Amino acid sequence: MDIMIDTNIIVSAAIFPNERMNRFLDVLSQDHQLFLCSYSLEELERVVKKKWANRIKHIELFLQQLQYTLIRTPSVDILDTSIVIRDEKDYPIIASAIITDVDILITGDKDFKGINLARPEILTILDFTKKYI
């Protein structure tokens, strides 16, 4: 399957690694095609510089080791106007997932909950694990 992960998943995996997260990433890289959008990487840099400035090199190394396809985030103007997300900063993520036509968007962001799309399926790590691993 084609899977995109949200910025908060990258932060969790890189800054707070644990056995469950490592297994999750192994499954993604071995069994699926992983996508990251340019907006997520820009957001990741901003968040890490603000909260964990001393971990920037760690993030860079993590991303070098992660196997993924980078996609350019499209303009949010492409979105169907019926898609409503509480936090406007999340529109580039959902636009990227829709344009890339991924099967699944994995996020820990509760603002994505309740978005009713046929594709991508929006899941948390726990939901993805229960359903597909």
For each residue, the residues with C-beta under 8 A, 3 or more apart:
1: 32 33 102 103 104 132
2: 32 33 35 100 101 102 103 104
3: 28 32 33 34 35 102 103 104 105 106
4: 34 35 36 37 93 96 97 100 102 104 105 106 120
5: 9 10 28 34 35 36 40 105 106 107
6: 9 10 40 93 105 106 107 108 109 112
7: 10 11 40 43 44 47 93
8: 11 12 107 108 109
9: 5 6 12 13 106 107 108 125
10: 5 6 7 13 14 36 40 44 62 63
11: 7 8 14 15 16 44 47 48
12: 8 9 15 16 21 108
13: 9 10 16 17 21 24 25 62
14: 10 11 17 55 58 59 62 63
15: 11 12 48 52 55 58 59
16: 11 12 13 21
17: 13 14 21 22
18: 21 22
19: 22 23
20: 23 24 125 129
21: 12 13 16 17 18 24 25 125
22: 17 18 19 25 26
23: 19 20 26 27 133
24: 13 20 21 27 28 125 128 129 133
25: 13 21 22 28 29 66
26: 22 23 29 30
27: 23 24 30 31 32 133
28: 3 5 24 25 31 32 34
29: 25 26 32 34 66 67
30: 26 27
31: 27 28
32: 1 2 3 27 28 29
33: 1 2 3 69
34: 3 4 5 28 29 66 67 68 69
35: 2 3 4 5 68 69 70 71 96 100 102
36: 4 5 10 40 41 68 69 70 71
37: 4 40 41 70 71 72 73 92 93 96 97 100
38: 41 42 70 71 72 73 96
39: 42 43 73 92 93 96
40: 5 6 7 10 36 37 43 44 73 93 96
41: 36 37 38 44 45 63 70
42: 38 39 45 46
43: 7 39 40 46 47 89
44: 7 10 11 40 41 47 48 59
45: 41 42 48 49 56 59
46: 42 43 49 50
47: 7 11 43 44 50 51
48: 11 15 44 45 51 52 53 55 56 59
49: 45 46 53 56
50: 46 47 53
51: 47 48
52: 15 48 55 56
53: 48 49 50 56
54:
55: 14 15 48 52 58 59
56: 45 48 49 52 53 59 60
57: 60 61
58: 14 15 55 61 62
59: 14 15 44 45 48 55 56 62 63
60: 56 57 63 64
61: 57 58 64 65
62: 10 13 14 58 59 65 66
63: 10 14 41 59 60 66
64: 60 61
65: 61 62
66: 25 29 34 62 63
67: 29 34
68: 34 35 36
69: 33 34 35 36
70: 35 36 37 38 41
71: 35 36 37 38 96 99 100
72: 37 38
73: 37 38 39 40 92 95 96
74: 78 95 96 99
75: 78 95
76: 79 91 92 95
77:
78: 74 75 95 98 99
79: 76 83 91 94 95 98
80: 83
81:
82:
83: 79 80 94 115 117
84: 115
85: 88 90 91 94 111 112 115
86: 90 111
87: 90 109 111
88: 85 91
89: 43 92
90: 85 86 87 93 94 109 111 112
91: 76 79 85 88 94 95
92: 37 39 73 76 89 95 96
93: 4 6 7 37 39 40 90 96 97 105 107 112
94: 79 83 85 90 91 97 98 105 112 115
95: 73 74 75 76 78 79 91 92 98 99
96: 4 35 37 38 39 40 71 73 74 92 93 99 100
97: 4 37 93 94 100 102 105 120
98: 78 79 94 95 101 117 119 120
99: 71 74 78 95 96
100: 2 4 35 37 71 96 97
101: 2 98 119 120
102: 1 2 3 4 35 97 105 119 120
103: 1 2 3 119 120 121
104: 1 2 3 4 120 121 122 123 128
105: 3 4 5 6 93 94 97 102 112 120 121 122 123
106: 3 4 5 6 9 123 124 125 128
107: 5 6 8 9 93 112 122 123 124
108: 6 8 9 12 124 125
109: 6 8 87 90 112
110: 113
111: 85 86 87 90
112: 6 85 90 93 94 105 107 109 115 122
113: 110 122
114:
115: 83 84 85 94 112 122
116:
117: 83 98 120 121 122
118:
119: 98 101 102 103
120: 4 97 98 101 102 103 104 105 117
121: 103 104 105 117
122: 104 105 107 112 113 115 117
123: 104 105 106 107 127 128 131
124: 106 107 108 127 128
125: 9 20 21 24 106 108 128 129
126: 129 130
127: 123 124 130 131
128: 24 104 106 123 124 125 131 132 133
129: 20 24 125 126 132 133
130: 126 127 133
131: 123 127 128
132: 1 128 129
133: 23 24 27 128 129 130
